[in-house]
Amino acid sequence: MNTMKAQQSSYLLVTACLSALIIVSLLVAGCTSNGSTTTVPSTTSATAAATQAGSAAPTTAAQTETLTLTGSTTVLPIAQAVADAYEQAHPEANIQVSGGGSGVGIQAIINQKVDIGMSSASVSAAQMAQDSNMNIITIAHDGIAIIVNPANSIQSINLDQVKAIYNGSITSWSSIPGAGVANSNNQIVLVGRDSSSGTRTYFDQSVMLNTNDSMSMHEDNSNGAVLQEVAQTPNAIGYISIGYLDNTVKALPIQLANGTLIAPTVATVKDKTYPIHRDLYMITNGQPTGLTADYINFLLSPSGQQIVVAQGYVALNS
């Protein structure tokens, strides 16, 4: 009997100990559970931080300044190169440059659609009458080169011949001494610019003397398009800014009345011996301010004018 009582006592003791352990475990679990709930405020704080960051985004966007330029495809390479350099120094600036022709740029200023209009021709009196507030800024000098396909044997041309070709009086290369394309009919393919082009406006005024262009002329919408068509067409002739010249075409020296040949180069545009030279312009509505003024001031600075030269044009004070 004593032995059985001792066993019962041991059993009760073990049971009591086990019960105590279970109670302790439950208490610990309760504490752990309470600790987990304390992470909820931390999650709420992270959400609040993300919301604050999101609400700050518009402030960053507001700090970005946008400048828009459109117009002349002659001025476009200068404008884009200057924009790239300016944006490197001023990451907050967003400068958007597009072409379309000088007429498009001038009209965009008249309609107050852009900050800066680009033109390779002077603003006409009729255009000025539409917006007397236009502010015209000369930014560089340029020349218009007469180009032919390298397959053409011609070595030079005079302005009377250019005029006769473009008004349709001369239609064959056989009519020009020294000109011709082997294995062809020598029929001249006329390539020019569209009516919104400042290059065409200047060409018509200074070379064509305001006579009509031939109806057979292909009207391309950019210097680059003229360059490409002449490069790909053996019998073609065209005219482009000297800033676009490359070895895919032949740029013809102009023969003056005294027989002197003047090639279309930066040097001859600079000293104004090349007969088809002009100024390039940017136009604003009134005096420029803010980013518009900063951009133009940079373009007119020595650093900006170095970019003009690097693009193949003539700087103002060179």
C-alpha positions as CSV (number, residue, x, y, z in Angstrom):
1,M,0.0,0.0,0.0
2,N,2.8,2.4,0.9
3,T,4.4,1.7,-2.5
4,M,1.1,2.5,-4.3
5,K,0.7,5.7,-2.4
6,A,4.2,6.7,-3.3
7,Q,3.5,6.1,-6.9
8,Q,0.3,8.0,-6.9
9,S,2.1,10.9,-5.2
10,S,4.8,10.9,-7.9
11,Y,2.1,10.8,-10.6
12,L,0.3,13.8,-9.1
13,L,3.6,15.7,-8.9
14,V,4.5,15.0,-12.5
15,T,1.0,16.1,-13.6
16,A,1.3,19.3,-11.6
17,C,4.6,20.1,-13.2
18,L,3.3,19.4,-16.7
19,S,0.3,21.7,-16.0
20,A,2.6,24.4,-14.8
21,L,4.7,24.1,-17.9
22,I,1.7,24.4,-20.1
23,I,0.5,27.5,-18.3
24,V,4.0,29.1,-18.6
25,S,4.1,28.3,-22.4
26,L,0.7,29.9,-22.9
27,L,1.9,33.0,-21.1
28,V,5.0,33.2,-23.2
29,A,3.0,32.7,-26.4
30,G,0.8,35.6,-25.2
31,C,3.8,37.8,-24.7
32,T,5.1,36.9,-28.2
33,S,1.8,37.6,-29.7
34,N,1.7,41.0,-28.1
35,G,5.3,41.7,-29.4
36,S,4.1,41.0,-33.0
37,T,1.3,43.5,-32.8
38,T,3.8,46.2,-32.0
39,T,5.1,45.9,-35.6
40,V,1.8,47.3,-37.0
41,P,2.7,50.9,-36.2
42,S,6.0,50.4,-38.0
43,T,4.0,49.3,-41.2
44,T,1.8,52.4,-40.8
45,S,4.9,54.6,-40.6
46,A,6.4,53.1,-43.8
47,T,3.1,53.7,-45.7
48,A,3.1,57.3,-44.5
49,A,6.7,57.8,-45.7
50,A,5.7,56.4,-49.2
51,T,2.7,58.8,-49.3
52,Q,5.0,61.7,-48.3
53,A,7.4,60.8,-51.1
54,G,4.6,60.6,-53.6
55,S,3.2,63.9,-52.5
56,A,6.7,65.4,-53.0
57,A,6.9,64.2,-56.6
58,P,4.9,67.1,-58.1
59,T,7.3,69.5,-56.4
60,T,10.2,67.9,-58.3
61,A,8.2,68.1,-61.6
62,A,7.4,71.7,-60.9
63,Q,11.1,72.5,-60.7
64,T,11.7,71.2,-64.3
65,E,11.6,74.0,-66.8
66,T,10.6,73.4,-70.4
67,L,11.8,75.5,-73.4
68,T,10.4,74.9,-76.9
69,L,12.0,75.8,-80.2
70,T,10.8,75.1,-83.7
71,G,11.5,76.2,-87.3
72,S,14.5,76.2,-89.6
73,T,16.2,72.9,-90.3
74,T,19.3,75.0,-91.0
75,V,19.4,76.4,-87.5
76,L,18.2,73.1,-85.9
77,P,21.6,71.4,-85.6
78,I,23.0,74.5,-83.8
79,A,19.9,74.7,-81.5
80,Q,20.0,71.0,-80.6
81,A,23.7,71.0,-79.9
82,V,23.4,74.0,-77.7
83,A,20.4,72.4,-76.0
84,D,22.4,69.3,-75.2
85,A,25.3,71.3,-73.8
86,Y,22.9,73.4,-71.7
87,E,21.0,70.4,-70.3
88,Q,24.2,68.8,-69.2
89,A,25.0,71.8,-67.0
90,H,21.3,72.3,-66.0
91,P,19.6,68.9,-65.5
92,E,16.4,70.7,-64.5
93,A,16.0,72.1,-68.1
94,N,13.9,70.3,-70.7
95,I,14.7,71.8,-74.1
96,Q,12.6,70.5,-77.0
97,V,13.8,71.3,-80.5
98,S,11.9,70.6,-83.7
99,G,12.2,71.5,-87.4
100,G,9.5,72.2,-90.0
101,G,11.0,75.2,-91.8
102,S,11.6,78.9,-91.1
103,G,8.0,79.8,-92.0
104,V,6.8,77.3,-89.4
105,G,9.0,78.8,-86.7
106,I,8.0,82.4,-87.5
107,Q,4.3,81.5,-87.5
108,A,4.7,79.7,-84.2
109,I,6.0,82.9,-82.7
110,I,3.2,84.9,-84.2
111,N,0.7,82.5,-82.7
112,Q,2.7,82.3,-79.4
113,K,3.0,78.5,-79.6
114,V,6.7,78.3,-78.8
115,D,9.3,80.1,-76.8
116,I,11.8,80.5,-79.7
117,G,11.3,80.4,-83.5
118,M,14.2,79.6,-85.7
119,S,14.7,81.1,-89.1
120,S,17.3,81.1,-91.9
121,A,15.7,84.0,-93.7
122,S,14.8,87.5,-92.7
123,V,11.4,88.2,-91.2
124,S,9.3,89.8,-93.9
125,A,7.4,93.1,-93.4
126,A,4.1,91.2,-93.7
127,Q,5.2,88.8,-90.9
128,M,6.3,91.7,-88.7
129,A,2.9,93.3,-89.2
130,Q,1.3,90.3,-87.6
131,D,3.4,90.5,-84.5
132,S,5.1,93.8,-83.9
133,N,6.5,92.4,-80.6
134,M,8.8,90.0,-82.4
135,N,12.4,90.2,-81.1
136,I,14.9,89.0,-83.8
137,I,18.4,87.8,-82.7
138,T,21.2,87.0,-85.1
139,I,22.9,83.9,-83.8
140,A,25.3,82.8,-86.6
141,H,26.3,83.1,-90.3
142,D,25.8,80.6,-93.1
143,G,26.3,80.0,-96.8
144,I,24.1,78.1,-99.3
145,A,26.0,75.6,-101.3
146,I,25.0,74.4,-104.8
147,I,25.5,70.6,-104.8
148,V,25.5,67.9,-107.5
149,N,26.0,64.1,-107.4
150,P,29.7,63.1,-107.5
151,A,29.1,61.3,-110.8
152,N,28.7,64.6,-112.5
153,S,31.9,65.9,-114.2
154,I,31.0,69.6,-113.6
155,Q,33.6,71.4,-111.6
156,S,32.1,74.9,-111.1
157,I,29.0,76.9,-112.0
158,N,28.0,80.6,-112.2
159,L,24.8,82.1,-110.7
160,D,23.3,82.8,-114.1
161,Q,23.6,79.1,-114.9
162,V,22.0,78.2,-111.5
163,K,19.1,80.6,-112.2
164,A,18.6,79.2,-115.7
165,I,18.6,75.7,-114.4
166,Y,16.1,76.4,-111.6
167,N,13.7,78.4,-113.8
168,G,13.7,75.7,-116.4
169,S,15.6,77.5,-119.2
170,I,18.4,74.9,-119.0
171,T,17.2,71.3,-118.7
172,S,20.2,69.2,-119.7
173,W,23.7,69.0,-118.3
174,S,24.9,69.0,-121.9
175,S,24.1,72.7,-122.0
176,I,26.7,73.5,-119.2
177,P,30.3,73.3,-120.3
178,G,32.2,70.6,-118.6
179,A,29.1,69.1,-117.0
180,G,27.6,65.6,-117.7
181,V,26.9,62.2,-116.2
182,A,28.3,59.2,-118.1
183,N,25.8,56.6,-119.3
184,S,22.8,58.9,-118.7
185,N,20.5,61.1,-120.7
186,N,21.9,64.1,-118.9
187,Q,18.4,65.4,-118.1
188,I,18.7,67.6,-115.0
189,V,16.8,66.6,-111.9
190,L,15.9,69.7,-109.9
191,V,15.8,69.4,-106.2
192,G,14.9,72.3,-103.9
193,R,13.0,73.2,-100.8
194,D,9.3,73.5,-99.9
195,S,7.5,76.9,-99.5
196,S,8.0,77.1,-95.7
197,S,11.8,76.9,-96.1
198,G,13.9,79.9,-95.2
199,T,16.7,78.5,-97.3
200,R,14.3,78.5,-100.3
201,T,13.2,82.1,-99.5
202,Y,16.8,83.3,-99.4
203,F,17.7,81.3,-102.6
204,D,14.7,82.7,-104.5
205,Q,15.6,86.3,-103.4
206,S,19.4,86.2,-103.9
207,V,19.8,83.7,-106.8
208,M,16.5,83.5,-108.6
209,L,15.9,87.2,-108.1
210,N,12.3,86.5,-107.3
211,T,11.6,84.7,-110.6
212,N,9.6,81.5,-110.5
213,D,11.1,78.1,-109.9
214,S,10.5,75.4,-112.5
215,M,7.4,73.3,-111.8
216,S,9.5,70.2,-112.2
217,M,11.5,71.0,-109.0
218,H,11.2,68.4,-106.3
219,E,10.3,70.2,-103.1
220,D,12.0,68.6,-100.1
221,N,11.2,69.5,-96.5
222,S,14.7,69.7,-95.1
223,N,18.4,70.2,-95.9
224,G,19.0,66.6,-95.0
225,A,16.3,65.4,-97.5
226,V,17.9,67.5,-100.3
227,L,21.4,66.1,-99.5
228,Q,20.1,62.6,-99.6
229,E,18.2,62.9,-102.8
230,V,21.1,64.5,-104.7
231,A,23.5,61.9,-103.2
232,Q,21.3,59.1,-104.6
233,T,20.4,60.7,-108.0
234,P,23.2,61.0,-110.5
235,N,21.6,63.8,-112.6
236,A,20.4,65.9,-109.6
237,I,21.3,69.4,-108.5
238,G,20.3,70.9,-105.2
239,Y,21.1,73.6,-102.6
240,I,21.7,73.2,-98.9
241,S,23.3,75.0,-95.9
242,I,27.1,74.6,-95.7
243,G,26.5,73.0,-92.3
244,Y,25.1,70.0,-94.0
245,L,27.9,69.4,-96.5
246,D,29.6,66.0,-96.6
247,N,31.4,63.7,-99.1
248,T,28.2,62.1,-100.4
249,V,27.8,65.1,-102.7
250,K,29.9,67.6,-104.7
251,A,29.7,71.2,-103.6
252,L,30.3,73.5,-106.6
253,P,32.5,76.6,-106.5
254,I,30.7,79.7,-107.8
255,Q,32.4,81.4,-110.7
256,L,32.3,85.2,-110.4
257,A,32.0,87.6,-113.3
258,N,35.8,88.0,-113.3
259,G,36.4,84.3,-113.6
260,T,37.3,83.8,-109.9
261,L,36.1,80.6,-108.3
262,I,34.8,80.8,-104.8
263,A,34.1,77.5,-102.9
264,P,31.3,77.4,-100.3
265,T,33.4,77.2,-97.1
266,V,33.4,78.6,-93.6
267,A,36.3,80.8,-94.6
268,T,34.6,82.3,-97.7
269,V,31.4,82.9,-95.8
270,K,33.3,84.5,-93.0
271,D,35.1,87.0,-95.3
272,K,31.8,87.3,-97.4
273,T,33.6,86.5,-100.7
274,Y,31.2,83.6,-101.2
275,P,28.2,85.2,-102.9
276,I,25.4,83.2,-101.3
277,H,25.8,84.0,-97.6
278,R,23.2,84.9,-95.0
279,D,22.5,85.3,-91.3
280,L,20.7,82.8,-89.1
281,Y,18.1,83.9,-86.5
282,M,16.2,83.0,-83.4
283,I,13.0,84.9,-82.7
284,T,11.2,85.5,-79.4
285,N,8.0,87.3,-78.4
286,G,9.5,90.5,-76.8
287,Q,12.7,90.5,-74.8
288,P,13.5,86.9,-73.6
289,T,13.3,86.2,-69.9
290,G,14.0,83.2,-67.6
291,L,15.2,80.0,-69.3
292,T,14.7,81.5,-72.8
293,A,17.1,84.3,-72.0
294,D,19.6,81.9,-70.3
295,Y,19.6,79.6,-73.3
296,I,20.1,82.5,-75.8
297,N,22.8,84.1,-73.7
298,F,24.6,80.8,-73.6
299,L,24.4,80.4,-77.4
300,L,25.8,83.9,-77.8
301,S,28.6,83.4,-75.3
302,P,32.1,82.2,-76.5
303,S,31.2,78.7,-75.4
304,G,28.0,78.7,-77.4
305,Q,29.7,80.2,-80.5
306,Q,32.3,77.4,-80.3
307,I,29.3,75.0,-80.7
308,V,28.2,77.0,-83.8
309,V,31.7,76.5,-85.3
310,A,31.7,72.8,-84.4
311,Q,28.4,72.4,-86.3
312,G,30.0,73.7,-89.5
313,Y,28.7,77.3,-89.4
314,V,30.3,80.7,-88.9
315,A,30.4,82.3,-85.5
316,L,29.3,85.9,-85.1
317,N,32.6,87.4,-84.0
318,S,35.0,85.2,-85.9
